Amino acid sequence: MKIIIILRVAARALRRNKMRTILTMLGMIIGVGAVIATVSLGDGAKAQVESQIASLGRNVILIFAGSVTRGGARGGWQNAGTLMVDDALAIQREIPDVTIISPEYRSGGIQVASATDNWSTTIQGEGQDYLDIRQWPLSEGSMFSATDVRTASKVAILGKTVADTLFHDGNVVGQAVRIKNVPFTVVGVLTPKGLSVQGNSDQDDIVLVPYTSAMKRLFGATNIRGITVEAASTETLATAQQQIIDLLRQRHRIGMGRDDDFTVRTQEELAQMMNSASETIRQLLLAIACVSLLIGGIGIMNIMLVSVTERTREIGIRMAVGAHGRDILMQFLAEAVALSMVGGGLGIGMGVLCSRFAAHLKNWPTLTSPGWIVVAFLFSALVGIFFGFYPAWKASKLDPIDALRYE
């Protein structure tokens, strides 16, 4: 019953100066809102990275031509011409922890045309096992075969974006497309996958052809741009990676102390690299949000000190009629906590709305965790207790006689 009375008196005292109360809560609203929005965007970005990494397949190792030279400058990343088809075949033949591979030749900005439309897209030459490595099923049709790869057949698999652009009626398999004026027959359509890990590009904006067809019929290349490898298991991923590095250094005659002319990355490394970058940004934004909370708490302390000064005579009257110091302490502490908790609740709502608005406006992923909402609400209460305690304690220590004489 006593707590209810204290809360009623606190609410009445806060309503007495509505504008001052609103402005005081504004610091908490902004601080808590910033925390919720930052965490929601950060968790959403992390979930998207994990989803994108998972979309690569299971136990995947990516090998790229070119490497990072001393000083951090990239030397011919994916364009160095240092990987050959024989390198891919040697990896499959000599490394027991590797199950399947797919040599890769990729080139972007290539014009592809149907009878009615055309589209600039990425042409990706791959082996017949590429979709098994990526765990990427077809929505219709079938994957090209080992015979198609060996004979450099003019067959193609279209990504969903390309298929929808070139064939509006949905009739895709069996149709003809021209890639750099070379006719290819569409034998399949990929299921949609969305954004990629690298560069947030559309994974569905792609055309797959046998890597031999890409090299011989389209680009006249003798080297490949990369190799996609599937290891036997998660446990053998690191071992297979090191074996691949050792084998390629041996084949490329790279001596001790010299930089690799290739780059080998696993799914775990890609996830760590991308999560590390997003986590750094998230921590920076979270630190800024915590500063906003600190400013909001200082604002509460300042206003409560002003309130104690303004209500000194009221405090003296309450003490004169029997109120104890702890009653005065609880009264002012309740007002400070009410300010921070109401502000925190409004801040949570503002943070959720801001994160949803950012997701709608910029197409950013968001993930609002109920746990963080509870933590933010409890933290706002702690801010009220911490910053409201000194003004409340000061009020409880006033001398009743001096308080009654205060003008």
TORRO-143588 format. One record per residue (C-alpha): residue in one letter; x, y, z. Coordinates in Angstrom, 3 decimals, always signed. Layout:
N
+----+----------+----------+----------+
| aa |       xx |       yy |       zz |
+----+----------+----------+----------+
|  a |        X |        Y |        Z |
...
+----+----------+----------+----------+
END
This chain:
407
+----+----------+----------+----------+
| aa |       xx |       yy |       zz |
+----+----------+----------+----------+
|  m |   +0.000 |   +0.000 |   +0.000 |
|  k |   +2.830 |   +2.364 |   +0.919 |
|  i |   +4.518 |   +1.763 |   -2.443 |
|  i |   +1.308 |   +2.656 |   -4.280 |
|  i |   +1.061 |   +5.932 |   -2.366 |
|  i |   +4.704 |   +6.754 |   -3.150 |
|  l |   +4.093 |   +6.101 |   -6.860 |
|  r |   +0.956 |   +8.277 |   -6.855 |
|  v |   +2.793 |  +11.146 |   -5.221 |
|  a |   +5.684 |  +10.709 |   -7.685 |
|  a |   +3.310 |  +10.801 |  -10.656 |
|  r |   +1.641 |  +13.933 |   -9.303 |
|  a |   +5.002 |  +15.635 |   -8.791 |
|  l |   +6.117 |  +14.798 |  -12.345 |
|  r |   +2.848 |  +16.036 |  -13.855 |
|  r |   +3.305 |  +19.336 |  -12.091 |
|  n |   +6.040 |  +20.324 |  -14.601 |
|  k |   +5.098 |  +18.416 |  -17.755 |
|  m |   +7.507 |  +20.144 |  -20.140 |
|  r |  +10.463 |  +19.711 |  -17.808 |
|  t |   +9.564 |  +16.057 |  -17.304 |
|  i |   +9.356 |  +15.439 |  -21.055 |
|  l |  +12.668 |  +17.163 |  -21.740 |
|  t |  +14.335 |  +15.197 |  -18.925 |
|  m |  +13.023 |  +11.898 |  -20.314 |
|  l |  +14.223 |  +12.836 |  -23.796 |
|  g |  +17.810 |  +11.948 |  -22.918 |
|  m |  +16.733 |   +8.450 |  -21.806 |
|  i |  +14.491 |   +8.043 |  -24.858 |
|  i |  +17.325 |   +8.875 |  -27.249 |
|  g |  +19.894 |   +6.788 |  -25.359 |
|  v |  +17.789 |   +3.622 |  -25.027 |
|  g |  +16.429 |   +4.056 |  -28.554 |
|  a |  +19.970 |   +4.287 |  -29.919 |
|  v |  +20.990 |   +1.133 |  -28.043 |
|  i |  +18.014 |   -0.874 |  -29.341 |
|  a |  +18.424 |   +0.378 |  -32.923 |
|  t |  +22.186 |   -0.289 |  -32.893 |
|  v |  +21.827 |   -3.797 |  -31.487 |
|  s |  +18.959 |   -4.622 |  -33.875 |
|  l |  +20.942 |   -3.530 |  -36.930 |
|  g |  +24.103 |   -5.232 |  -35.658 |
|  d |  +22.357 |   -8.542 |  -34.906 |
|  g |  +20.558 |   -8.353 |  -38.247 |
|  a |  +23.839 |   -7.823 |  -40.103 |
|  k |  +25.430 |  -10.723 |  -38.213 |
|  a |  +22.508 |  -13.026 |  -39.021 |
|  q |  +22.729 |  -12.022 |  -42.684 |
|  v |  +26.469 |  -12.757 |  -42.761 |
|  e |  +25.879 |  -16.181 |  -41.197 |
|  s |  +23.133 |  -16.882 |  -43.724 |
|  q |  +25.333 |  -15.811 |  -46.625 |
|  i |  +28.261 |  -17.906 |  -45.389 |
|  a |  +25.932 |  -20.896 |  -45.037 |
|  s |  +24.767 |  -20.337 |  -48.624 |
|  l |  +28.288 |  -21.203 |  -49.823 |
|  g |  +27.649 |  -24.822 |  -48.883 |
|  r |  +29.241 |  -27.117 |  -46.290 |
|  n |  +32.969 |  -27.402 |  -45.583 |
|  v |  +33.812 |  -25.126 |  -48.500 |
|  i |  +37.322 |  -23.874 |  -49.265 |
|  l |  +37.701 |  -21.009 |  -51.737 |
|  i |  +40.925 |  -20.607 |  -53.714 |
|  f |  +41.552 |  -17.360 |  -55.609 |
|  a |  +44.263 |  -16.366 |  -58.040 |
|  g |  +46.441 |  -13.570 |  -56.639 |
|  s |  +47.286 |  -12.746 |  -53.050 |
|  v |  +47.956 |   -9.959 |  -50.589 |
|  t |  +51.426 |   -8.532 |  -50.991 |
|  r |  +53.492 |   -6.881 |  -48.287 |
|  g |  +51.990 |   -3.576 |  -47.222 |
|  g |  +48.434 |   -4.834 |  -47.680 |
|  a |  +48.111 |   -4.138 |  -51.428 |
|  r |  +46.336 |   -6.849 |  -53.391 |
|  g |  +48.360 |   -8.270 |  -56.264 |
|  g |  +46.057 |   -9.214 |  -59.125 |
|  w |  +43.193 |  -10.433 |  -56.949 |
|  q |  +41.320 |  -13.058 |  -59.014 |
|  n |  +42.980 |  -11.729 |  -62.179 |
|  a |  +46.611 |  -12.704 |  -61.667 |
|  g |  +46.508 |  -15.700 |  -63.998 |
|  t |  +48.350 |  -17.871 |  -61.469 |
|  l |  +45.883 |  -20.764 |  -61.257 |
|  m |  +45.587 |  -23.442 |  -63.916 |
|  v |  +43.125 |  -26.263 |  -64.522 |
|  d |  +45.926 |  -28.701 |  -63.707 |
|  d |  +46.161 |  -27.146 |  -60.227 |
|  a |  +42.527 |  -28.029 |  -59.595 |
|  l |  +42.990 |  -31.565 |  -60.901 |
|  a |  +46.102 |  -32.002 |  -58.740 |
|  i |  +44.183 |  -30.899 |  -55.624 |
|  q |  +41.464 |  -33.461 |  -56.316 |
|  r |  +43.986 |  -36.173 |  -57.106 |
|  e |  +46.566 |  -35.672 |  -54.345 |
|  i |  +44.675 |  -34.379 |  -51.301 |
|  p |  +42.605 |  -37.119 |  -49.616 |
|  d |  +40.585 |  -34.698 |  -47.450 |
|  v |  +39.095 |  -33.078 |  -50.578 |
|  t |  +35.950 |  -34.731 |  -51.916 |
|  i |  +34.905 |  -32.665 |  -54.953 |
|  i |  +36.182 |  -29.548 |  -56.703 |
|  s |  +35.033 |  -27.034 |  -59.285 |
|  p |  +37.514 |  -24.958 |  -61.322 |
|  e |  +36.125 |  -21.471 |  -61.898 |
|  y |  +36.383 |  -18.772 |  -64.533 |
|  r |  +34.280 |  -15.685 |  -63.779 |
|  s |  +33.718 |  -12.496 |  -65.748 |
|  g |  +31.200 |   -9.735 |  -65.075 |
|  g |  +29.366 |   -7.256 |  -67.258 |
|  i |  +28.796 |   -9.725 |  -70.111 |
|  q |  +25.804 |   -9.195 |  -72.378 |
|  v |  +23.383 |  -12.105 |  -72.634 |
|  a |  +20.464 |  -11.979 |  -75.054 |
|  s |  +17.340 |  -14.002 |  -75.736 |
|  a |  +15.049 |  -13.626 |  -78.725 |
|  t |  +13.127 |  -10.823 |  -77.008 |
|  d |  +15.412 |   -9.209 |  -74.438 |
|  n |  +18.996 |   -8.776 |  -73.234 |
|  w |  +20.771 |   -8.379 |  -69.903 |
|  s |  +24.281 |   -7.588 |  -68.631 |
|  t |  +25.265 |  -10.219 |  -66.091 |
|  t |  +28.091 |  -12.331 |  -64.678 |
|  i |  +29.226 |  -15.406 |  -66.578 |
|  q |  +30.639 |  -18.056 |  -64.291 |
|  g |  +32.386 |  -21.105 |  -65.730 |
|  e |  +32.221 |  -24.032 |  -63.309 |
|  g |  +32.671 |  -27.780 |  -63.085 |
|  q |  +29.831 |  -30.272 |  -63.065 |
|  d |  +29.971 |  -30.616 |  -59.238 |
|  y |  +29.648 |  -26.893 |  -58.477 |
|  l |  +25.991 |  -27.023 |  -57.421 |
|  d |  +26.685 |  -30.008 |  -55.146 |
|  i |  +29.438 |  -28.044 |  -53.393 |
|  r |  +27.216 |  -24.980 |  -53.004 |
|  q |  +24.171 |  -27.110 |  -52.134 |
|  w |  +22.285 |  -25.063 |  -54.668 |
|  p |  +19.331 |  -26.942 |  -56.183 |
|  l |  +17.735 |  -26.244 |  -59.545 |
|  s |  +14.155 |  -25.084 |  -59.771 |
|  e |  +13.862 |  -26.737 |  -63.177 |
|  g |  +16.019 |  -28.577 |  -65.677 |
|  s |  +19.312 |  -30.309 |  -64.874 |
|  m |  +22.974 |  -29.505 |  -64.313 |
|  f |  +25.412 |  -29.890 |  -67.188 |
|  s |  +27.395 |  -33.131 |  -67.117 |
|  a |  +31.069 |  -34.122 |  -67.018 |
|  t |  +30.791 |  -34.827 |  -70.751 |
|  d |  +29.580 |  -31.237 |  -71.303 |
|  v |  +32.622 |  -29.981 |  -69.396 |
|  r |  +35.031 |  -32.248 |  -71.271 |
|  t |  +33.658 |  -31.261 |  -74.688 |
|  a |  +33.117 |  -27.565 |  -73.831 |
|  s |  +29.430 |  -27.855 |  -74.718 |
|  k |  +27.384 |  -24.717 |  -75.314 |
|  v |  +24.942 |  -25.249 |  -72.433 |
|  a |  +23.977 |  -22.804 |  -69.697 |
|  i |  +22.229 |  -22.606 |  -66.315 |
|  l |  +20.442 |  -19.304 |  -65.627 |
|  g |  +20.059 |  -17.603 |  -62.284 |
|  k |  +16.524 |  -16.581 |  -61.331 |
|  t |  +17.121 |  -12.870 |  -62.019 |
|  v |  +18.482 |  -13.552 |  -65.504 |
|  a |  +15.749 |  -16.082 |  -66.320 |
|  d |  +12.953 |  -13.704 |  -65.297 |
|  t |  +14.522 |  -10.857 |  -67.299 |
|  l |  +15.130 |  -12.744 |  -70.521 |
|  f |  +12.030 |  -14.962 |  -70.534 |
|  h |   +8.932 |  -13.192 |  -69.255 |
|  d |   +6.600 |  -16.114 |  -69.975 |
|  g |   +8.500 |  -18.464 |  -67.635 |
|  n |   +9.330 |  -20.907 |  -70.427 |
|  v |  +13.113 |  -21.134 |  -69.988 |
|  v |  +14.554 |  -24.664 |  -70.273 |
|  g |  +15.362 |  -25.575 |  -73.864 |
|  q |  +15.446 |  -21.945 |  -75.015 |
|  a |  +18.479 |  -20.395 |  -76.703 |
|  v |  +20.513 |  -17.468 |  -75.405 |
|  r |  +23.484 |  -15.694 |  -76.948 |
|  i |  +26.496 |  -14.998 |  -74.752 |
|  k |  +28.946 |  -12.666 |  -76.505 |
|  n |  +27.133 |  -13.665 |  -79.708 |
|  v |  +27.809 |  -17.365 |  -79.061 |
|  p |  +24.592 |  -19.453 |  -78.956 |
|  f |  +23.995 |  -21.497 |  -75.789 |
|  t |  +21.087 |  -23.767 |  -74.861 |
|  v |  +19.489 |  -23.260 |  -71.442 |
|  v |  +19.377 |  -26.600 |  -69.601 |
|  g |  +18.364 |  -25.412 |  -66.126 |
|  v |  +17.279 |  -22.571 |  -63.821 |
|  l |  +18.694 |  -22.050 |  -60.316 |
|  t |  +16.547 |  -21.565 |  -57.228 |
|  p |  +16.876 |  -18.008 |  -55.838 |
|  k |  +19.591 |  -17.389 |  -53.216 |
|  g |  +19.607 |  -13.625 |  -52.700 |
|  l |  +22.675 |  -11.536 |  -51.819 |
|  s |  +26.198 |  -12.936 |  -51.874 |
|  v |  +28.890 |  -12.811 |  -49.194 |
|  q |  +31.220 |  -10.696 |  -51.312 |
|  g |  +30.042 |   -7.210 |  -52.176 |
|  n |  +26.353 |   -7.833 |  -51.426 |
|  s |  +25.780 |   -8.652 |  -55.099 |
|  d |  +22.776 |  -10.589 |  -56.338 |
|  q |  +23.671 |  -14.296 |  -56.446 |
|  d |  +20.736 |  -14.876 |  -58.815 |
|  d |  +22.154 |  -12.464 |  -61.406 |
|  i |  +24.386 |  -15.111 |  -62.927 |
|  v |  +24.789 |  -17.558 |  -65.804 |
|  l |  +26.646 |  -20.827 |  -65.233 |
|  v |  +28.422 |  -22.557 |  -68.105 |
|  p |  +31.079 |  -25.307 |  -68.155 |
|  y |  +34.422 |  -23.745 |  -67.268 |
|  t |  +35.908 |  -25.189 |  -70.434 |
|  s |  +33.210 |  -23.433 |  -72.491 |
|  a |  +33.910 |  -20.144 |  -70.704 |
|  m |  +37.651 |  -20.417 |  -71.288 |
|  k |  +37.637 |  -21.683 |  -74.890 |
|  r |  +34.435 |  -20.391 |  -76.478 |
|  l |  +33.861 |  -17.088 |  -74.676 |
|  f |  +37.086 |  -15.607 |  -73.291 |
|  g |  +39.993 |  -17.423 |  -74.918 |
|  a |  +41.644 |  -17.945 |  -71.549 |
|  t |  +44.264 |  -20.507 |  -70.539 |
|  n |  +44.089 |  -19.942 |  -66.783 |
|  i |  +41.268 |  -20.051 |  -64.244 |
|  r |  +40.252 |  -17.382 |  -61.720 |
|  g |  +39.571 |  -19.666 |  -58.777 |
|  i |  +38.768 |  -23.130 |  -57.443 |
|  t |  +35.862 |  -24.088 |  -55.177 |
|  v |  +36.610 |  -27.111 |  -52.995 |
|  e |  +34.546 |  -29.228 |  -50.620 |
|  a |  +36.387 |  -30.875 |  -47.737 |
|  a |  +35.352 |  -34.251 |  -46.380 |
|  s |  +34.201 |  -32.832 |  -43.023 |
|  t |  +34.386 |  -29.822 |  -40.731 |
|  e |  +37.160 |  -31.517 |  -38.769 |
|  t |  +39.349 |  -31.882 |  -41.862 |
|  l |  +38.732 |  -28.329 |  -43.136 |
|  a |  +41.871 |  -26.770 |  -41.642 |
|  t |  +44.032 |  -29.765 |  -42.619 |
|  a |  +42.768 |  -29.680 |  -46.200 |
|  q |  +43.402 |  -25.924 |  -46.377 |
|  q |  +47.025 |  -26.317 |  -45.312 |
|  q |  +47.530 |  -29.246 |  -47.685 |
|  i |  +46.178 |  -27.154 |  -50.570 |
|  i |  +48.538 |  -24.292 |  -49.698 |
|  d |  +51.535 |  -26.643 |  -49.518 |
|  l |  +50.614 |  -28.319 |  -52.816 |
|  l |  +50.100 |  -25.064 |  -54.707 |
|  r |  +53.334 |  -23.561 |  -53.366 |
|  q |  +55.142 |  -26.677 |  -54.567 |
|  r |  +53.471 |  -26.624 |  -58.001 |
|  h |  +54.093 |  -22.872 |  -58.433 |
|  r |  +57.699 |  -23.212 |  -57.247 |
|  i |  +57.314 |  -20.609 |  -54.510 |
|  g |  +60.424 |  -20.568 |  -52.339 |
|  m |  +60.745 |  -20.028 |  -48.595 |
|  g |  +59.982 |  -16.471 |  -47.515 |
|  r |  +58.161 |  -15.566 |  -50.739 |
|  d |  +54.496 |  -14.563 |  -50.831 |
|  d |  +51.889 |  -16.916 |  -52.232 |
|  d |  +50.475 |  -16.050 |  -55.653 |
|  f |  +47.089 |  -17.386 |  -54.567 |
|  t |  +44.701 |  -17.032 |  -51.629 |
|  v |  +42.973 |  -19.856 |  -49.771 |
|  r |  +40.008 |  -19.093 |  -47.506 |
|  t |  +37.569 |  -21.301 |  -45.605 |
|  q |  +33.988 |  -20.513 |  -44.657 |
|  e |  +35.026 |  -19.995 |  -41.042 |
|  e |  +37.660 |  -17.430 |  -42.005 |
|  l |  +35.206 |  -15.545 |  -44.206 |
|  a |  +32.674 |  -15.482 |  -41.366 |
|  q |  +35.294 |  -14.248 |  -38.892 |
|  m |  +36.506 |  -11.517 |  -41.252 |
|  m |  +33.029 |  -10.199 |  -41.977 |
|  n |  +31.765 |  -10.514 |  -38.391 |
|  s |  +34.899 |   -8.771 |  -37.103 |
|  a |  +34.262 |   -5.752 |  -39.319 |
|  s |  +30.564 |   -5.526 |  -38.428 |
|  e |  +31.297 |   -6.087 |  -34.721 |
|  t |  +33.772 |   -3.191 |  -34.653 |
|  i |  +31.187 |   -0.833 |  -36.134 |
|  r |  +28.538 |   -2.172 |  -33.777 |
|  q |  +30.706 |   -1.603 |  -30.694 |
|  l |  +31.490 |   +1.939 |  -31.813 |
|  l |  +27.805 |   +2.757 |  -32.263 |
|  l |  +26.953 |   +1.055 |  -28.969 |
|  a |  +29.561 |   +3.172 |  -27.186 |
|  i |  +27.987 |   +6.322 |  -28.644 |
|  a |  +24.558 |   +5.100 |  -27.504 |
|  c |  +25.891 |   +4.473 |  -23.975 |
|  v |  +27.231 |   +8.038 |  -23.886 |
|  s |  +23.696 |   +9.194 |  -24.729 |
|  l |  +22.405 |   +7.120 |  -21.795 |
|  l |  +25.015 |   +8.663 |  -19.513 |
|  i |  +23.957 |  +12.155 |  -20.592 |
|  g |  +20.331 |  +11.199 |  -19.969 |
|  g |  +21.216 |  +10.009 |  -16.466 |
|  i |  +23.088 |  +13.239 |  -15.701 |
|  g |  +20.033 |  +15.143 |  -16.892 |
|  i |  +17.868 |  +13.205 |  -14.443 |
|  m |  +20.262 |  +13.970 |  -11.589 |
|  n |  +20.326 |  +17.656 |  -12.488 |
|  i |  +16.535 |  +17.966 |  -12.610 |
|  m |  +16.108 |  +16.028 |   -9.362 |
|  l |  +18.569 |  +18.365 |   -7.603 |
|  v |  +16.558 |  +21.315 |   -8.887 |
|  s |  +13.373 |  +19.617 |   -7.702 |
|  v |  +14.820 |  +19.080 |   -4.219 |
|  t |  +15.726 |  +22.758 |   -4.019 |
|  e |  +12.278 |  +23.864 |   -5.220 |
|  r |  +10.471 |  +21.539 |   -2.803 |
|  t |  +12.618 |  +22.157 |   +0.288 |
|  r |   +9.699 |  +23.671 |   +2.186 |
|  e |   +7.451 |  +20.760 |   +1.180 |
|  i |  +10.059 |  +18.340 |   +2.502 |
|  g |  +10.205 |  +20.251 |   +5.803 |
|  i |   +6.399 |  +20.070 |   +6.183 |
|  r |   +6.409 |  +16.304 |   +5.536 |
|  m |   +9.120 |  +15.773 |   +8.135 |
|  a |   +7.273 |  +17.988 |  +10.592 |
|  v |   +4.129 |  +15.802 |  +10.360 |
|  g |   +6.057 |  +12.564 |  +10.916 |
|  a |   +7.796 |  +11.551 |   +7.657 |
|  h |  +11.174 |   +9.876 |   +8.155 |
|  g |  +14.305 |  +10.419 |   +6.121 |
|  r |  +13.870 |   +7.060 |   +4.407 |
|  d |  +10.356 |   +8.096 |   +3.298 |
|  i |  +11.744 |  +11.235 |   +1.654 |
|  l |  +14.551 |   +9.135 |   +0.126 |
|  m |  +12.075 |   +6.646 |   -1.344 |
|  q |   +9.847 |   +9.436 |   -2.640 |
|  f |  +12.521 |  +11.200 |   -4.676 |
|  l |  +14.121 |   +7.943 |   -5.745 |
|  a |  +10.718 |   +6.770 |   -7.053 |
|  e |  +10.426 |   +9.956 |   -9.117 |
|  a |  +13.895 |   +9.454 |  -10.634 |
|  v |  +13.203 |   +5.792 |  -11.444 |
|  a |   +9.810 |   +6.674 |  -12.941 |
|  l |  +11.478 |   +9.262 |  -15.181 |
|  s |  +14.101 |   +6.810 |  -16.409 |
|  m |  +11.783 |   +3.809 |  -16.828 |
|  v |   +9.098 |   +5.702 |  -18.728 |
|  g |  +11.814 |   +7.259 |  -20.873 |
|  g |  +13.375 |   +3.808 |  -21.332 |
|  g |  +10.061 |   +2.288 |  -22.395 |
|  l |   +9.475 |   +5.048 |  -24.938 |
|  g |  +13.093 |   +4.693 |  -26.085 |
|  i |  +12.608 |   +0.972 |  -26.710 |
|  g |   +9.613 |   +1.735 |  -28.909 |
|  m |  +11.550 |   +4.431 |  -30.742 |
|  g |  +14.538 |   +2.121 |  -31.256 |
|  v |  +12.386 |   -0.659 |  -32.717 |
|  l |  +10.620 |   +1.792 |  -35.033 |
|  c |  +13.901 |   +3.370 |  -36.167 |
|  s |  +15.458 |   -0.027 |  -36.933 |
|  r |  +12.368 |   -1.087 |  -38.889 |
|  f |  +12.371 |   +2.233 |  -40.762 |
|  a |  +16.072 |   +1.803 |  -41.630 |
|  a |  +15.346 |   -1.727 |  -42.822 |
|  h |  +12.527 |   -0.467 |  -45.035 |
|  l |  +14.388 |   +2.586 |  -46.329 |
|  k |  +17.847 |   +1.104 |  -46.951 |
|  n |  +16.948 |   -2.598 |  -47.129 |
|  w |  +19.180 |   -3.256 |  -44.100 |
|  p |  +18.597 |   -6.486 |  -42.157 |
|  t |  +17.366 |   -6.083 |  -38.565 |
|  l |  +16.893 |   -8.530 |  -35.719 |
|  t |  +15.339 |   -7.211 |  -32.502 |
|  s |  +16.019 |   -9.595 |  -29.636 |
|  p |  +13.495 |   -9.675 |  -26.733 |
|  g |  +16.459 |  -10.233 |  -24.415 |
|  w |  +18.001 |   -6.906 |  -25.393 |
|  i |  +14.654 |   -5.154 |  -24.843 |
|  v |  +14.503 |   -6.531 |  -21.286 |
|  v |  +18.140 |   -5.566 |  -20.670 |
|  a |  +17.561 |   -2.027 |  -21.977 |
|  f |  +14.482 |   -1.584 |  -19.773 |
|  l |  +16.270 |   -2.855 |  -16.640 |
|  f |  +19.318 |   -0.734 |  -17.451 |
|  s |  +17.158 |   +2.374 |  -17.700 |
|  a |  +15.811 |   +1.565 |  -14.201 |
|  l |  +19.372 |   +1.206 |  -12.899 |
|  v |  +20.273 |   +4.563 |  -14.439 |
|  g |  +17.376 |   +6.136 |  -12.544 |
|  i |  +18.460 |   +4.538 |   -9.266 |
|  f |  +22.142 |   +5.452 |   -9.752 |
|  f |  +21.656 |   +9.052 |  -10.810 |
|  g |  +18.604 |   +9.655 |   -8.645 |
|  f |  +20.095 |   +8.367 |   -5.408 |
|  y |  +22.232 |  +11.402 |   -4.575 |
|  p |  +19.420 |  +13.968 |   -4.961 |
|  a |  +17.091 |  +11.679 |   -2.965 |
|  w |  +19.721 |  +11.173 |   -0.265 |
|  k |  +20.310 |  +14.930 |   -0.117 |
|  a |  +16.590 |  +15.519 |   +0.322 |
|  s |  +16.377 |  +12.931 |   +3.125 |
|  k |  +19.200 |  +14.628 |   +5.035 |
|  l |  +17.573 |  +18.097 |   +5.145 |
|  d |  +17.014 |  +19.525 |   +8.597 |
|  p |  +13.239 |  +19.976 |   +9.134 |
|  i |  +13.668 |  +23.346 |  +10.877 |
|  d |  +15.900 |  +24.735 |   +8.106 |
|  a |  +13.590 |  +23.307 |   +5.478 |
|  l |  +10.534 |  +25.029 |   +6.993 |
|  r |  +12.410 |  +28.350 |   +7.061 |
|  y |  +13.432 |  +28.013 |   +3.394 |
|  e |  +11.895 |  +30.656 |   +1.111 |
+----+----------+----------+----------+
END
